[in-house]
Amino acid sequence: MDVPLWFALLCVGVLGVKLIRPPWWLIGVLLLGGFLLADSVFAPAVEGFVK
């Protein structure tokens, strides 16, 4: 079964918010921080760490 990555991340995100119930500002900070980090000079270092 092939599931698109965006759909899998969406499902994990929705379940995480429902089960853990973090504050909305924390979700916003994590999303904005991830978006900004992906387009920064630190992206290759993070990619090497993740792999």
The first five atom37 places (N, CA, C, CB, O) and aatype in JSON, in Angstrom:
{
  "aatype": [12, 3, 19, 14, 10, 17, 13, 0, 10, 10, 4, 19, 7, 19, 10, 7, 19, 11, 10, 9, 1, 14, 14, 17, 17, 10, 9, 7, 19, 10, 10, 10, 7, 7, 13, 10, 10, 0, 3, 15, 19, 13, 0, 14, 0, 19, 6, 7, 13, 19, 11],
  "atom_mask": [
    [1, 1, 1, 1, 1],
    [1, 1, 1, 1, 1],
    [1, 1, 1, 1, 1],
    [1, 1, 1, 1, 1],
    [1, 1, 1, 1, 1],
    [1, 1, 1, 1, 1],
    [1, 1, 1, 1, 1],
    [1, 1, 1, 1, 1],
    [1, 1, 1, 1, 1],
    [1, 1, 1, 1, 1],
    [1, 1, 1, 1, 1],
    [1, 1, 1, 1, 1],
    [1, 1, 1, 0, 1],
    [1, 1, 1, 1, 1],
    [1, 1, 1, 1, 1],
    [1, 1, 1, 0, 1],
    [1, 1, 1, 1, 1],
    [1, 1, 1, 1, 1],
    [1, 1, 1, 1, 1],
    [1, 1, 1, 1, 1],
    [1, 1, 1, 1, 1],
    [1, 1, 1, 1, 1],
    [1, 1, 1, 1, 1],
    [1, 1, 1, 1, 1],
    [1, 1, 1, 1, 1],
    [1, 1, 1, 1, 1],
    [1, 1, 1, 1, 1],
    [1, 1, 1, 0, 1],
    [1, 1, 1, 1, 1],
    [1, 1, 1, 1, 1],
    [1, 1, 1, 1, 1],
    [1, 1, 1, 1, 1],
    [1, 1, 1, 0, 1],
    [1, 1, 1, 0, 1],
    [1, 1, 1, 1, 1],
    [1, 1, 1, 1, 1],
    [1, 1, 1, 1, 1],
    [1, 1, 1, 1, 1],
    [1, 1, 1, 1, 1],
    [1, 1, 1, 1, 1],
    [1, 1, 1, 1, 1],
    [1, 1, 1, 1, 1],
    [1, 1, 1, 1, 1],
    [1, 1, 1, 1, 1],
    [1, 1, 1, 1, 1],
    [1, 1, 1, 1, 1],
    [1, 1, 1, 1, 1],
    [1, 1, 1, 0, 1],
    [1, 1, 1, 1, 1],
    [1, 1, 1, 1, 1],
    [1, 1, 1, 1, 1]
  ],
  "atom_positions": [
    [[0.84, -1.17, 0.0], [0.0, 0.0, 0.0], [0.89, 1.24, 0.0], [-0.96, 0.0, 1.22], [1.73, 1.4, 0.89]],
    [[0.72, 2.1, -0.97], [1.5, 3.33, -1.07], [0.68, 4.5, -0.53], [1.93, 3.59, -2.54], [-0.39, 4.83, -1.04]],
    [[1.22, 5.12, 0.51], [0.56, 6.27, 1.12], [1.44, 7.48, 0.87], [0.31, 6.05, 2.67], [2.65, 7.43, 1.13]],
    [[0.87, 8.59, 0.37], [1.68, 9.79, 0.17], [2.23, 10.31, 1.51], [0.85, 10.87, -0.53], [1.58, 10.19, 2.55]],
    [[3.41, 10.88, 1.45], [4.06, 11.38, 2.67], [3.23, 12.46, 3.33], [5.47, 11.92, 2.35], [3.11, 12.48, 4.55]],
    [[2.66, 13.36, 2.55], [1.88, 14.46, 3.14], [0.67, 13.92, 3.9], [1.42, 15.44, 2.04], [0.28, 14.47, 4.93]],
    [[0.08, 12.83, 3.39], [-1.09, 12.25, 4.06], [-0.68, 11.56, 5.37], [-1.8, 11.25, 3.13], [-1.38, 11.67, 6.38]],
    [[0.44, 10.86, 5.34], [0.91, 10.2, 6.56], [1.26, 11.22, 7.63], [2.13, 9.32, 6.25], [0.94, 11.03, 8.8]],
    [[1.93, 12.32, 7.24], [2.28, 13.36, 8.2], [1.03, 14.05, 8.75], [3.21, 14.39, 7.56], [0.97, 14.39, 9.93]],
    [[0.04, 14.25, 7.89], [-1.21, 14.85, 8.33], [-1.91, 13.96, 9.37], [-2.13, 15.11, 7.13], [-2.41, 14.46, 10.38]],
    [[-1.94, 12.67, 9.11], [-2.58, 11.73, 10.06], [-1.85, 11.7, 11.39], [-2.63, 10.32, 9.46], [-2.48, 11.71, 12.45]],
    [[-0.53, 11.65, 11.35], [0.26, 11.64, 12.59], [0.06, 12.95, 13.35], [1.76, 11.41, 12.28], [-0.04, 12.94, 14.57]],
    [[0.01, 14.06, 12.63], [-0.2, 15.35, 13.27], [-1.56, 15.46, 13.94], [0.0, 0.0, 0.0], [-1.66, 15.95, 15.06]],
    [[-2.59, 15.01, 13.25], [-3.94, 15.07, 13.81], [-4.05, 14.18, 15.04], [-5.0, 14.66, 12.75], [-4.62, 14.58, 16.05]],
    [[-3.5, 12.98, 14.96], [-3.53, 12.08, 16.12], [-2.74, 12.64, 17.29], [-3.0, 10.71, 15.75], [-3.15, 12.52, 18.44]],
    [[-1.59, 13.25, 16.99], [-0.77, 13.84, 18.05], [-1.49, 14.97, 18.76], [0.0, 0.0, 0.0], [-1.44, 15.07, 19.99]],
    [[-2.17, 15.82, 17.99], [-2.91, 16.93, 18.6], [-4.08, 16.42, 19.42], [-3.41, 17.91, 17.52], [-4.36, 16.94, 20.49]],
    [[-4.76, 15.39, 18.92], [-5.91, 14.86, 19.67], [-5.48, 14.14, 20.95], [-6.71, 13.91, 18.79], [-6.15, 14.26, 21.97]],
    [[-4.37, 13.39, 20.89], [-3.97, 12.59, 22.05], [-3.16, 13.37, 23.07], [-3.17, 11.4, 21.58], [-3.38, 13.22, 24.27]],
    [[-2.25, 14.21, 22.62], [-1.35, 14.91, 23.54], [-1.92, 16.27, 23.96], [0.02, 15.09, 22.9], [-1.65, 16.73, 25.06]],
    [[-2.69, 16.9, 23.09], [-3.31, 18.2, 23.32], [-2.29, 19.28, 23.7], [-4.36, 18.09, 24.4], [-2.39, 19.88, 24.77]],
    [[-1.32, 19.54, 22.81], [-0.39, 20.64, 23.08], [-1.08, 21.98, 22.84], [0.88, 20.52, 22.2], [-2.08, 22.04, 22.13]],
    [[-0.56, 23.06, 23.43], [-1.16, 24.38, 23.17], [-0.97, 24.78, 21.71], [-0.54, 25.45, 24.09], [0.0, 24.38, 21.07]],
    [[-1.9, 25.57, 21.19], [-1.87, 25.94, 19.77], [-0.66, 26.78, 19.42], [-3.13, 26.69, 19.42], [-0.16, 26.71, 18.3]],
    [[-0.18, 27.6, 20.39], [0.99, 28.42, 20.09], [2.22, 27.54, 19.88], [1.25, 29.44, 21.22], [3.09, 27.88, 19.07]],
    [[2.31, 26.42, 20.59], [3.44, 25.51, 20.42], [3.4, 24.84, 19.05], [3.44, 24.44, 21.53], [4.44, 24.67, 18.41]],
    [[2.23, 24.48, 18.58], [2.08, 23.9, 17.25], [2.52, 24.92, 16.2], [0.63, 23.46, 16.99], [3.24, 24.57, 15.26]],
    [[2.09, 26.16, 16.36], [2.48, 27.22, 15.43], [3.97, 27.46, 15.41], [0.0, 0.0, 0.0], [4.56, 27.63, 14.34]],
    [[4.59, 27.48, 16.58], [6.04, 27.7, 16.67], [6.8, 26.56, 16.0], [6.48, 27.83, 18.14], [7.77, 26.8, 15.29]],
    [[6.37, 25.33, 16.21], [7.03, 24.19, 15.59], [6.89, 24.2, 14.07], [6.48, 22.9, 16.15], [7.85, 23.92, 13.35]],
    [[5.7, 24.52, 13.59], [5.49, 24.58, 12.14], [6.3, 25.71, 11.51], [4.0, 24.77, 11.82], [6.95, 25.51, 10.48]],
    [[6.26, 26.89, 12.11], [7.01, 28.02, 11.57], [8.51, 27.78, 11.66], [6.64, 29.31, 12.31], [9.24, 28.08, 10.72]],
    [[8.97, 27.22, 12.78], [10.39, 26.92, 12.93], [10.87, 25.89, 11.92], [0.0, 0.0, 0.0], [11.96, 26.03, 11.37]],
    [[10.08, 24.87, 11.68], [10.45, 23.86, 10.68], [10.49, 24.43, 9.28], [0.0, 0.0, 0.0], [11.36, 24.08, 8.49]],
    [[9.53, 25.3, 8.97], [9.49, 25.93, 7.66], [10.7, 26.82, 7.45], [8.2, 26.74, 7.49], [11.32, 26.79, 6.39]],
    [[11.05, 27.62, 8.45], [12.2, 28.52, 8.34], [13.51, 27.75, 8.33], [12.2, 29.52, 9.49], [14.44, 28.14, 7.62]],
    [[13.61, 26.68, 9.09], [14.83, 25.88, 9.14], [15.07, 25.15, 7.83], [14.78, 24.89, 10.29], [16.22, 24.96, 7.43]],
    [[14.01, 24.74, 7.15], [14.15, 24.0, 5.9], [14.76, 24.86, 4.8], [12.81, 23.46, 5.46], [15.35, 24.33, 3.86]],
    [[14.61, 26.17, 4.9], [15.12, 27.06, 3.86], [16.34, 27.86, 4.35], [14.02, 28.03, 3.42], [16.65, 28.91, 3.79]],
    [[17.03, 27.36, 5.37], [18.17, 28.08, 5.92], [19.48, 27.37, 5.57], [18.03, 28.22, 7.45], [19.48, 26.33, 4.91]],
    [[20.57, 27.96, 6.02], [21.89, 27.35, 5.77], [22.09, 26.1, 6.62], [23.01, 28.36, 6.05], [23.02, 25.33, 6.37]],
    [[21.24, 25.9, 7.63], [21.37, 24.74, 8.5], [20.69, 23.5, 7.94], [20.8, 25.06, 9.86], [20.8, 22.42, 8.52]],
    [[19.98, 23.64, 6.82], [19.23, 22.51, 6.25], [20.14, 21.31, 5.92], [18.5, 22.96, 4.99], [19.75, 20.18, 6.23]],
    [[21.33, 21.5, 5.32], [22.18, 20.32, 5.07], [22.62, 19.61, 6.35], [23.4, 20.74, 4.29], [22.74, 18.39, 6.38]],
    [[22.87, 20.38, 7.42], [23.28, 19.76, 8.67], [22.14, 18.95, 9.27], [23.76, 20.82, 9.67], [22.35, 17.85, 9.78]],
    [[20.93, 19.5, 9.21], [19.78, 18.78, 9.74], [19.51, 17.53, 8.92], [18.53, 19.68, 9.77], [19.16, 16.48, 9.46]],
    [[19.66, 17.65, 7.6], [19.43, 16.49, 6.73], [20.44, 15.38, 7.03], [19.52, 16.91, 5.25], [20.08, 14.2, 7.03]],
    [[21.68, 15.75, 7.27], [22.69, 14.74, 7.61], [22.41, 14.09, 8.95], [0.0, 0.0, 0.0], [22.67, 12.9, 9.13]],
    [[21.87, 14.86, 9.9], [21.55, 14.32, 11.21], [20.35, 13.38, 11.14], [21.27, 15.46, 12.19], [20.32, 12.35, 11.82]],
    [[19.37, 13.73, 10.31], [18.16, 12.91, 10.2], [18.47, 11.58, 9.5], [17.07, 13.68, 9.43], [17.93, 10.54, 9.87]],
    [[19.33, 11.64, 8.5], [19.67, 10.41, 7.77], [20.67, 9.65, 8.58], [20.22, 10.7, 6.35], [21.11, 8.58, 8.16]]
  ]
}
